[in-house]
Amino acid sequence: MSSSMFTNSYGTLIDRTLRLIKLRYLQTFKAAGVDITPEQWALIDQLYQTDGISQNELANGTFKNAPTVSRIVDLLCKKGWTDRSRCENDRRSYNVFLTPEGKVIVEMLLPKVANLRQSGWKNMTEKDYEIFVRIMNQIHENYHEMNIATSD
């Protein structure tokens, strides 16, 4: 494969795969009778692991920007799955908590999500996973280190 073919196609491959993963998550959630998106799932799953974190920590832990997290938390609060309270140390910041209803949703979906993840790695080894993680981290680092000068 030529160098230009290699560098022109990996973004498309990543995008194609991510779209299909999100579709399978949506289908699984719908089949379970839960009105939730993969983006909402990422937040409540993070809260299940570290409940009561700030919205900023939630954004960092899920690799989403702060306005997106705020919007998703608003939706999750309306559903009754999360609750917000002002941080004691910083009145401009909020901590987010799973409600008992939110914990029930997470615990109901966790086995289904685990099954999705196992299905995605079917016919692959731990070594394959290690290589995948190394490559994705390297691509991320390469782009993160880029200093793009903008010109008008």
ZAVO-275448 format. One line per 2 residues: number of its first residue (from 0); for each residue x, y, z of N, C-alpha, C. Coordinates in Angstrom, 2 decimals, always signed. Each point is the difference from the previous one (the first is absolute). Example, Ala and Ser with C-alpha at 12.3 -4.5 7.8 and 13.67 -1.06 7.14 Angstrom:
# residues 2
0) +13.19,-5.69,+7.80,-0.89,+1.19,+0.00,+0.90,+1.20,+0.00 | -0.35,+1.05,-0.72,+0.82,+1.19,+0.06,-0.77,+1.09,+0.73
This chain:
# residues 152
0) +0.84,-1.17,+0.00,-0.84,+1.17,+0.00,+0.89,+1.23,+0.00 | -0.39,+0.97,-0.81,+0.80,+1.21,-0.06,-0.22,+0.85,+1.25
2) +0.96,+0.87,+0.24,-0.07,+0.85,+1.18,-1.26,+0.87,-0.02 | -0.36,+0.55,-1.16,-1.17,+0.87,-0.05,-1.28,-0.80,+0.22
4) -0.07,-1.24,-0.48,-1.18,-0.83,+0.25,-0.14,-0.26,+1.49 | +1.12,-0.28,+0.64,-0.02,-0.31,+1.43,-0.49,+1.21,+0.80
6) +0.55,+1.17,-0.28,-0.35,+1.17,+0.81,-1.38,+0.55,-0.35 | -0.52,-0.30,-1.16,-1.32,+0.50,-0.39,-1.14,-0.87,+0.49
8) +0.26,-1.23,+0.40,-1.11,-0.91,+0.27,-0.27,-0.27,+1.48 | +0.95,+0.22,+0.89,-0.24,-0.44,+1.37,-1.09,+0.81,+0.69
10) -0.13,+1.28,-0.31,-1.08,+0.80,+0.59,-1.36,-0.52,-0.41 | -0.13,-0.39,-1.25,-1.25,-0.57,-0.49,-0.30,-1.32,+0.71
12) +1.04,-0.81,+0.20,-0.19,-1.28,+0.69,-0.44,+0.22,+1.44 | +0.61,+0.96,+0.67,-0.38,+0.30,+1.38,-1.44,+0.50,+0.05
14) -0.34,+0.92,-0.87,-1.34,+0.56,-0.04,-1.05,-1.07,-0.31 | +0.27,-0.83,-0.98,-0.92,-1.08,-0.38,-0.25,-0.94,+1.18
16) +1.07,-0.35,+0.70,-0.12,-0.92,+1.13,-0.75,+0.66,+1.16 | +0.33,+1.23,+0.29,-0.67,+0.71,+1.10,-1.50,+0.14,-0.27
18) -0.37,+0.31,-1.22,-1.42,+0.12,-0.35,-0.73,-1.32,+0.24 | +0.60,-1.10,-0.38,-0.63,-1.30,+0.18,-0.08,-0.38,+1.48
20) +1.04,+0.30,+0.75,-0.02,-0.27,+1.45,-1.15,+0.77,+0.64 | -0.11,+1.29,-0.31,-1.08,+0.82,+0.57,-1.37,-0.54,-0.40
22) -0.14,-0.42,-1.24,-1.27,-0.58,-0.46,-0.36,-1.25,+0.80 | +0.98,-0.88,+0.23,-0.26,-1.23,+0.76,-0.37,+0.33,+1.45
24) +0.65,+1.01,+0.58,-0.36,+0.43,+1.35,-1.45,+0.49,+0.02 | -0.35,+0.87,-0.95,-1.37,+0.52,-0.06,-1.01,-1.14,-0.14
26) +0.28,-0.95,-0.88,-0.91,-1.12,-0.20,-0.14,-0.84,+1.27 | +1.11,-0.21,+0.69,-0.02,-0.78,+1.24,-0.79,+0.72,+1.08
28) +0.22,+1.30,+0.13,-0.73,+0.77,+1.01,-1.50,+0.01,-0.32 | -0.33,+0.16,-1.27,-1.41,+0.01,-0.41,-0.66,-1.35,+0.29
30) +0.72,-1.08,-0.33,-0.53,-1.34,+0.25,-0.21,-0.24,+1.50 | +0.79,+0.66,+0.83,-0.14,-0.13,+1.46,-1.10,+0.92,+0.53
32) -0.56,+0.82,-0.89,-1.07,+0.91,+0.42,+0.49,+1.23,+0.73 | +1.26,+0.39,-0.25,+0.58,+1.16,+0.68,+0.29,+1.09,-1.03
34) -0.53,+1.18,+0.25,+0.20,+1.15,-0.87,+1.30,+0.70,+0.39 | +1.09,-0.44,-0.61,+1.32,+0.54,+0.33,+0.88,-0.08,-1.24
36) +0.88,+0.98,-0.13,+0.96,+0.01,-1.11,+1.36,-0.49,+0.49 | +0.88,-0.37,-0.92,+1.36,-0.38,+0.43,+0.71,+1.13,+0.75
38) -0.25,+1.24,-0.38,+0.63,+1.14,+0.68,-0.51,+0.11,+1.44 | -1.31,-0.19,+0.19,-0.56,+0.01,+1.35,+0.53,-1.17,+0.81
40) +0.10,-1.15,-0.65,+0.52,-1.19,+0.67,+1.42,+0.27,+0.52 | +0.84,+0.62,-0.81,+1.39,+0.26,+0.41,+0.04,+0.78,+1.31
42) -0.91,+0.97,+0.15,-0.01,+0.80,+1.22,-0.51,-0.79,+1.20 | -1.12,-0.73,-0.16,-0.51,-0.70,+1.18,+0.89,-1.18,+0.37
44) +0.67,-0.58,-0.99,+0.96,-1.06,+0.30,+1.17,+0.57,+0.80 | +0.49,+1.18,-0.39,+1.08,+0.66,+0.74,-0.45,+0.34,+1.41
46) -1.23,+0.48,+0.15,-0.52,+0.34,+1.33,-0.17,-1.25,+0.86 | -0.33,-1.10,-0.63,-0.15,-1.25,+0.74,+1.34,-0.41,+0.61
48) +1.08,+0.29,-0.73,+1.34,-0.33,+0.49,+0.51,+1.03,+1.00 | -0.32,+1.28,-0.21,+0.49,+1.08,+0.87,-1.11,+1.01,+0.23
50) -0.97,-0.37,+0.80,-1.17,+0.84,+0.24,+0.38,+1.26,+0.77 | -0.69,+1.09,-0.33,+0.20,+1.24,+0.73,+1.14,+0.85,-0.49
52) +0.48,-0.26,-1.20,+1.10,+0.80,-0.54,-0.55,+1.29,-0.61 | +0.88,+0.95,-0.21,-0.42,+1.27,-0.61,-0.28,-0.22,-1.49
54) -0.76,+0.94,-0.57,-0.27,-0.09,-1.43,+1.29,+0.07,-0.80 | +0.97,+0.78,+0.48,+1.29,+0.09,-0.67,+0.72,-1.34,+0.02
56) +0.00,-0.67,+1.15,+0.62,-1.33,+0.09,-0.74,-1.00,-0.88 | -1.32,+0.14,-0.06,-0.81,-0.86,-0.85,+0.36,+0.22,-1.47
58) +0.19,+1.25,-0.38,+0.40,+0.31,-1.38,+1.37,-0.61,-0.30 | +0.95,+0.18,+0.91,+1.35,-0.55,-0.21,-0.02,-1.52,-0.06
60) -0.78,-0.63,+0.87,-0.05,-1.46,+0.05,-0.67,-0.65,-1.18 | -0.85,+0.77,-0.70,-0.71,-0.55,-1.16,+0.48,+0.60,-1.31
62) +1.00,+0.88,+0.08,+0.59,+0.65,-1.18,-1.04,+0.79,-0.80 | -0.89,+0.67,+0.73,-1.01,+0.85,-0.62,+0.24,+1.43,+0.47
64) -0.44,+0.96,-0.80,+0.19,+1.39,+0.41,-1.06,+0.39,+1.03 | +0.30,+1.05,+0.76,-0.86,+0.41,+1.12,-1.42,+0.35,-0.43
66) -0.22,+0.75,-1.10,-1.38,+0.29,-0.38,-0.80,-1.26,-0.34 | +0.64,-0.97,-0.64,-0.67,-1.25,-0.32,-0.38,-0.74,+1.26
68) +0.91,-0.07,+0.96,-0.28,-0.67,+1.27,-1.14,+0.70,+0.73 | +0.01,+1.31,+0.00,-1.07,+0.75,+0.66,-1.36,-0.32,-0.62
70) -0.04,-0.02,-1.32,-1.25,-0.31,-0.71,-0.47,-1.41,+0.30 | +0.92,-0.97,+0.00,-0.36,-1.39,+0.27,-0.45,-0.16,+1.46
72) +0.69,+0.65,+0.92,-0.40,-0.09,+1.41,-1.40,+0.60,+0.17 | -0.30,+1.09,-0.70,-1.35,+0.56,+0.05,-1.04,-1.06,-0.40
74) +0.28,-0.70,-1.09,-0.93,-1.04,-0.48,-0.12,-1.15,+1.01 | +1.13,-0.39,+0.58,-0.01,-1.10,+0.97,-0.73,+0.41,+1.27
76) +0.11,+1.26,+0.39,-0.75,+0.50,+1.16,-1.50,-0.03,-0.28 | -0.39,+0.41,-1.22,-1.43,-0.03,-0.38,-0.54,-1.42,+0.03
78) +0.84,-0.97,-0.34,-0.42,-1.41,+0.03,-0.04,-0.53,+1.43 | +0.60,+0.74,+0.92,+0.03,-0.44,+1.39,+1.14,-0.96,+0.32
80) +0.99,-0.06,-0.88,+1.11,-0.94,+0.18,+1.20,+0.63,+0.68 | +0.10,+1.33,-0.05,+1.10,+0.70,+0.66,-0.56,+1.19,+0.76
82) +0.84,+0.51,+0.86,-0.33,+1.19,+0.78,+1.26,+0.83,+0.12 | -0.16,+1.32,+0.09,+1.13,+0.91,+0.14,-0.06,+0.71,+1.33
84) +1.17,+0.28,+0.54,+0.06,+0.89,+1.17,+1.25,+0.85,-0.13 | -0.10,+1.21,+0.50,+1.15,+0.91,-0.09,+1.17,-0.55,+0.80
86) +1.19,+0.18,-0.55,+1.22,-0.38,+0.73,+0.16,+0.91,+1.20 | +0.40,-0.58,+1.11,+0.20,+0.81,+1.21,+1.18,+0.96,-0.17
88) +1.04,-0.44,-0.68,+1.22,+0.79,-0.16,-0.13,+1.08,-1.06 | -0.85,-0.24,-1.02,-0.09,+0.89,-1.15,-1.46,+0.15,-0.40
90) -0.60,+1.11,+0.34,-1.43,+0.22,-0.25,-0.33,+0.07,-1.49 | +0.99,+0.13,-0.87,-0.24,+0.03,-1.44,-0.08,-1.40,-0.58
92) +0.35,-0.99,+0.78,+0.11,-1.38,-0.48,-1.06,-0.89,+0.65 | -0.34,-1.06,-0.69,-0.99,-0.95,+0.50,+0.60,-1.40,+0.08
94) -0.42,-0.76,+1.00,+0.28,-1.43,+0.06,-1.23,-0.73,-0.52 | +0.23,-1.12,-0.66,-1.10,-0.76,-0.59,-0.05,-1.36,+0.67
96) -1.21,-0.42,+0.33,-0.23,-1.26,+0.69,-1.02,-0.83,-0.76 | +0.18,-1.31,+0.03,-1.04,-0.90,-0.50,-1.10,-0.08,+1.05
98) -1.23,+0.03,-0.45,-1.12,-0.22,+0.90,-0.19,-1.52,+0.15 | -0.81,-0.44,+0.95,-0.29,-1.44,+0.08,-0.56,-0.55,-1.33
100) -0.83,+0.79,-0.68,-0.53,-0.44,-1.30,+1.11,-0.12,-1.03 | +0.95,+0.93,+0.04,+1.14,-0.06,-0.91,+0.85,-1.24,+0.23
102) +0.20,-0.36,+1.27,+0.77,-1.20,+0.32,-0.70,-1.25,-0.51 | -1.32,-0.03,+0.09,-0.76,-1.15,-0.52,+0.20,-0.12,-1.50
104) -0.04,+1.13,-0.71,+0.20,-0.01,-1.46,+1.39,-0.53,-0.33 | +1.02,+0.51,+0.68,+1.37,-0.44,-0.28,+0.13,-1.50,+0.26
106) -0.48,-0.45,+1.14,+0.15,-1.42,+0.35,-0.78,-0.91,-0.94 | -1.10,+0.50,-0.54,-0.74,-0.79,-0.98,+0.76,-0.07,-1.34
108) +0.66,+1.10,-0.38,+0.67,+0.06,-1.30,+1.43,-0.54,+0.01 | +0.65,-0.03,+1.16,+1.40,-0.45,+0.05,+0.22,-1.37,-0.66
110) -0.82,-1.02,+0.28,+0.24,-1.29,-0.66,-0.17,+0.08,-1.52 | -0.94,+0.81,-0.45,-0.22,+0.15,-1.44,+1.19,+0.71,-0.66
112) +0.54,+1.00,+0.68,+1.16,+0.72,-0.52,+1.22,-0.93,+0.00 | +0.16,-0.78,+1.05,+1.11,-0.96,+0.05,-0.10,-0.97,-1.17
114) -1.20,-0.45,-0.32,-0.21,-0.90,-1.13,+0.35,+0.69,-1.32 | -0.39,+1.27,-0.14,+0.37,+0.75,-1.21,+1.51,+0.08,-0.15
116) +0.67,+0.31,+1.10,+1.46,+0.11,-0.05,+0.65,-1.33,-0.35 | -0.50,-1.08,+0.57,+0.53,-1.33,-0.33,-0.23,-0.33,-1.46
118) -1.18,+0.35,-0.50,-0.30,-0.27,-1.41,+0.94,+0.77,-0.92 | +0.32,+1.23,+0.39,+0.90,+0.82,-0.81,+1.41,-0.57,-0.07
120) +0.40,-0.74,+1.03,+1.35,-0.56,+0.03,+0.04,-1.48,-0.35 | -1.12,-0.52,-0.48,-0.06,-1.41,-0.40,+1.10,-0.28,-1.03
122) +0.63,-1.14,+0.12,+1.07,-0.46,-0.90,+1.29,+0.82,+0.10 | +0.13,+0.74,+1.09,+1.24,+0.75,+0.21,+0.57,-0.35,+1.37
124) +1.30,+0.20,+0.12,+0.70,-0.39,+1.22,+0.28,+1.21,+0.89 | +0.50,-0.28,+1.20,+0.44,+1.08,+0.88,+1.12,+0.80,-0.67
126) +0.87,-0.69,-0.70,+1.10,+0.67,-0.71,-0.56,+0.96,-1.06 | -1.05,-0.45,-0.70,-0.64,+0.87,-0.98,-0.51,+1.28,+0.68
128) -0.60,-0.17,+1.16,-0.52,+1.15,+0.75,+1.14,+0.93,+0.42 | +1.08,-0.56,+0.49,+1.15,+0.81,+0.40,+0.55,+0.80,-1.18
130) +0.08,-0.63,-1.16,+0.49,+0.68,-1.20,-0.97,+1.11,-0.40 | -1.29,-0.30,+0.02,-1.02,+0.99,-0.32,+0.12,+1.23,+0.91
132) +0.10,-0.23,+1.29,+0.10,+1.11,+0.96,+1.27,+0.80,-0.26 | +1.10,-0.68,-0.24,+1.26,+0.70,-0.28,-0.14,+0.86,-1.25
134) -0.58,-0.53,-1.05,-0.14,+0.75,-1.25,-0.94,+1.19,+0.18 | -1.14,-0.21,+0.65,-0.95,+1.10,+0.20,+0.62,+1.09,+0.87
136) +0.72,-0.40,+1.04,+0.67,+0.99,+0.85,+1.07,+0.76,-0.77 | +0.71,-0.68,-0.88,+1.04,+0.67,-0.78,-0.61,+0.99,-0.98
138) -1.08,-0.39,-0.66,-0.67,+0.93,-0.93,-0.49,+1.22,+0.78 | -0.60,-0.24,+1.16,-0.49,+1.10,+0.84,+1.15,+0.93,+0.38
140) +1.09,-0.58,+0.45,+1.16,+0.81,+0.39,+0.55,+0.79,-1.18 | +0.08,-0.64,-1.16,+0.51,+0.68,-1.19,-0.83,+1.25,-0.32
142) -1.31,-0.14,+0.05,-0.87,+1.14,-0.29,+0.03,+1.02,+1.14 | +0.10,-0.46,+1.20,+0.04,+0.89,+1.16,+1.24,+0.89,-0.03
144) +1.10,-0.54,-0.47,+1.26,+0.74,-0.04,+0.08,+0.97,-1.17 | -0.90,-0.13,-0.94,+0.06,+0.87,-1.19,-0.24,+1.45,+0.39
146) +0.78,+0.88,-0.58,-0.19,+1.42,+0.19,-0.40,+0.55,-1.35 | -1.27,+0.22,-0.17,-0.50,+0.45,-1.29,-0.13,+1.51,+0.03
148) +0.74,+0.64,-0.88,-0.09,+1.46,-0.11,-1.17,+0.33,-0.92 | -0.81,+0.92,+0.43,-1.13,+0.40,-0.84,+0.36,+1.29,-0.72
150) -0.46,+0.08,-1.21,+0.24,+1.22,-0.79,-1.29,+0.37,-0.70 | -0.20,+1.28,-0.16,-1.22,+0.48,-0.66,+0.25,+0.27,-1.46
